[in-house]
Amino acid sequence: MVTMDDIKTPPQNLEAEKWVLAWALMDNETIWIYDADKLEPADFYQKEHQAIYSAIKKLWWDRKTIDVVTVWDQLQKDWTLLDVWGMDYLYDLSTFLLSTSGCGDYSRIVKDKSILRSILKVSQWIIWDVYKQDETVTIMESIEKRIFDLTQNQTWEGIESISDILNSRVEEYVSIIDNPEKINERKVFSWYKWLDDMLAWFKPWELIILAARPSMWKTSFALNVVSNVSMQQDKLVAIFSLEMSSESIVDRMVAEVSQIPMSKITKWELDNEDFSNMGEAISLLGSKKIFIDDQWWLTVPVLKSKLRRLKIEKWALDLVIIDYLQLMRWTSYEWNRVQEISEISRWLKELAKELEVPIIALSQLSRNVEQRIDKKPQLSDLRESGAIEQDADSVIMLHREDYYDPDTDRKWATDVCVRKNRNGAVWEVELKFMASIMKFVETEKGEKDDWTY
């Protein structure tokens, strides 16, 4: 229940403000999260906190280290030294953090309280306008303007006129005509001809779901795409593996590139020729822009921070692979799992648009597949959330007939089924899997080559 004492104090949460500042002092990369929440110094209630956060932001944009000493030095330069409680207060903030989770939650609390204070301020001005007893029409116009000014900063960003968009597109069209060689610069191809023709390549704002039941080689397919994109186009690719170690991923890629059977690599049964081929493969892979993160506990804010940092430091980010969706977490807090997966898929789509990079997220399918006579997966088999289907621009599903029918004559054949495609038709095609080197290859459907190694 709100009391009169509560009304006297504007909305604020000093503890949340301390958490936000403490986190920035401990992990500078959290500034990315604060920027996403549009957190500004004025959003802090306590003036000392405003000054400290302003100093932190200046250091961040100057690409300098953010800690107690550098913040204190920046405060002295800004002549805001008297506005804070001394260096001891900064040291207290740096040790205030008791947990390493939820920084985004606390920054949103600070932002929400700031918005509430703005609402309170506007409400007070509206009351003052009424008490002035001007013409009713004048008062109404004033109220409308104040409310509009309050809301437009929250709602207007991102709305563009078609004229502005067309002008931007015309510039791009002219640039392409003048420089035809640049047409393919931003395109990311899988280098599987049928898939690129069908999807019209991977676009910078797309979320692509690659789904299958276990043992359908979906990780191998994703890594094949990584190799193709890196080798053929020299693109920068980031792989986030929540299931496999970075060493296992590298072993698979070495096997694919060197064409040394995976079993020989894992058992270290290599002869001199193998070592020579492996050396060439390692040298080639080492020269490519492939980055791997095998942190098993990956939350949405952490992923967002890492991708932003990678794009800024390397001046590029062309493709992101996440293996796999159901192992991700929204935050460290436990949610209803279906709701959490829905939020994650929606956020991945937003992240693809924000960073202008295609994101391929691997996904598990439900056991419903096993209960049908026809085992080929459908969109309804996506596990834990129908929101995945809704958010994805494309959904690609893998199916092995020989997994369910060992006597089939389609050994080592994998049906790659495009079940959703915003840019065209849905279709499916057969690839052959060279299991020994973990590589998918295109063949004409019905080809009888022996792919058993």
NORTAZI-V748870 format. One record per residue. N is the residue number from 1. PSI is psi as a letter, one per 30 degrees, with the letter a starting at -180 (none if undefined). BURIAL is + if it has 24 or more other ideal C-beta (glycine too) atoms within 12 Angstrom, else -. Layout:
n: <N/N>
psi: <PSI/PSI>
burial: <BURIAL/BURIAL>
//
This chain:
n: <1/2/3/4/5/6/7/8/9/10/11/12/13/14/15/16/17/18/19/20/21/22/23/24/25/26/27/28/29/30/31/32/33/34/35/36/37/38/39/40/41/42/43/44/45/46/47/48/49/50/51/52/53/54/55/56/57/58/59/60/61/62/63/64/65/66/67/68/69/70/71/72/73/74/75/76/77/78/79/80/81/82/83/84/85/86/87/88/89/90/91/92/93/94/95/96/97/98/99/100/101/102/103/104/105/106/107/108/109/110/111/112/113/114/115/116/117/118/119/120/121/122/123/124/125/126/127/128/129/130/131/132/133/134/135/136/137/138/139/140/141/142/143/144/145/146/147/148/149/150/151/152/153/154/155/156/157/158/159/160/161/162/163/164/165/166/167/168/169/170/171/172/173/174/175/176/177/178/179/180/181/182/183/184/185/186/187/188/189/190/191/192/193/194/195/196/197/198/199/200/201/202/203/204/205/206/207/208/209/210/211/212/213/214/215/216/217/218/219/220/221/222/223/224/225/226/227/228/229/230/231/232/233/234/235/236/237/238/239/240/241/242/243/244/245/246/247/248/249/250/251/252/253/254/255/256/257/258/259/260/261/262/263/264/265/266/267/268/269/270/271/272/273/274/275/276/277/278/279/280/281/282/283/284/285/286/287/288/289/290/291/292/293/294/295/296/297/298/299/300/301/302/303/304/305/306/307/308/309/310/311/312/313/314/315/316/317/318/319/320/321/322/323/324/325/326/327/328/329/330/331/332/333/334/335/336/337/338/339/340/341/342/343/344/345/346/347/348/349/350/351/352/353/354/355/356/357/358/359/360/361/362/363/364/365/366/367/368/369/370/371/372/373/374/375/376/377/378/379/380/381/382/383/384/385/386/387/388/389/390/391/392/393/394/395/396/397/398/399/400/401/402/403/404/405/406/407/408/409/410/411/412/413/414/415/416/417/418/419/420/421/422/423/424/425/426/427/428/429/430/431/432/433/434/435/436/437/438/439/440/441/442/443/444/445/446/447/448/449/450/451/452/453>
psi: <k/k/l/e/e/e/f/f/k/l/k/l/j/e/e/e/e/e/e/e/e/e/e/e/e/e/j/f/f/f/f/e/e/e/e/e/g/h/k/l/e/f/f/k/e/k/e/e/e/e/e/e/e/e/e/e/e/e/e/e/f/g/h/l/k/j/a/e/e/e/e/e/e/e/e/e/e/g/h/g/e/f/f/l/h/l/f/e/e/e/e/e/e/f/g/f/k/f/l/h/l/g/e/e/e/e/e/e/e/e/e/e/e/e/e/e/e/e/e/e/e/e/e/e/e/e/e/e/e/e/f/f/h/a/k/e/e/e/e/e/e/e/e/e/e/e/e/e/e/e/f/e/f/f/f/e/k/f/k/l/l/f/e/e/e/e/e/e/e/e/e/e/e/e/e/e/e/f/i/f/f/f/e/g/e/f/k/j/k/f/g/j/e/e/e/e/e/e/f/h/l/k/l/f/g/k/j/k/k/j/k/l/l/l/g/g/h/e/e/e/e/e/e/e/e/e/e/e/e/e/e/e/f/h/l/k/k/k/k/j/j/f/e/l/l/e/e/e/e/e/e/e/e/e/e/e/e/f/g/k/k/e/e/e/e/e/f/h/i/k/a/e/e/e/e/e/e/e/e/e/e/e/e/e/e/f/f/l/i/k/k/k/j/g/k/f/j/j/l/e/e/e/e/e/e/e/e/e/e/e/e/e/e/f/g/l/j/f/k/k/k/k/j/l/e/f/f/l/k/e/a/f/k/k/l/k/e/e/e/e/e/e/e/e/e/e/e/e/e/e/e/e/e/e/f/h/k/k/k/j/k/k/k/l/l/l/f/e/e/f/f/l/e/j/f/k/l/l/e/f/f/k/k/f/k/f/f/e/e/e/f/k/e/k/j/k/k/k/k/j/e/f/e/f/j/f/g/l/g/h/k/g/k/k/k/j/j/j/f/k/j/f/g/a/l/k/l/l/l/k/l/k/j/i/e/e/g/h/k/k/l/k/l/k/k/f/k/g/k/j/g/j/none>
burial: <-/-/-/-/-/-/-/-/-/-/+/+/+/+/-/+/+/+/+/+/+/+/+/+/+/+/+/+/+/+/+/+/+/+/+/+/+/-/+/-/+/+/+/+/+/+/-/+/+/+/+/+/+/+/+/+/+/+/+/+/-/-/-/-/-/+/+/+/-/+/+/+/-/+/+/-/-/+/-/+/-/-/-/+/-/-/-/-/+/+/-/-/+/+/-/+/+/-/-/-/+/+/+/+/+/+/+/+/+/+/+/+/+/+/+/-/+/+/-/-/-/+/-/-/-/+/-/-/+/-/-/-/-/-/-/-/-/-/-/-/-/-/+/-/-/+/-/-/-/+/-/-/-/-/-/-/-/-/-/-/-/-/-/-/-/-/-/-/-/-/-/-/-/-/-/-/-/-/-/-/-/-/-/-/-/+/+/+/+/+/+/+/-/+/+/+/-/+/+/-/+/+/+/+/-/+/+/+/+/+/+/+/+/-/-/+/+/+/+/+/+/+/+/+/+/+/+/+/+/+/+/-/+/-/+/+/+/+/+/+/+/+/+/+/-/-/-/+/+/+/+/+/+/+/+/+/+/+/+/+/+/+/-/+/+/-/-/-/-/-/-/-/-/+/-/-/+/+/-/-/+/-/-/-/+/-/-/+/+/+/+/+/+/-/-/-/-/+/+/+/+/+/+/+/+/+/+/+/+/+/+/-/-/-/-/+/+/+/+/+/+/+/+/+/+/+/+/+/+/+/+/-/-/-/-/-/-/-/-/+/+/+/+/+/+/+/+/+/+/-/+/+/-/+/+/+/+/+/+/+/+/+/+/+/+/+/-/-/+/-/-/-/-/-/+/+/+/-/+/-/+/+/+/+/+/-/+/+/+/-/+/+/+/+/+/+/+/+/+/+/-/+/+/-/-/-/-/-/-/+/-/+/+/+/+/+/+/+/+/+/+/-/-/-/-/-/-/+/+/+/+/+/+/+/+/-/+/+/+/+/+/+/+/-/-/-/-/-/-/-/+/-/->
//
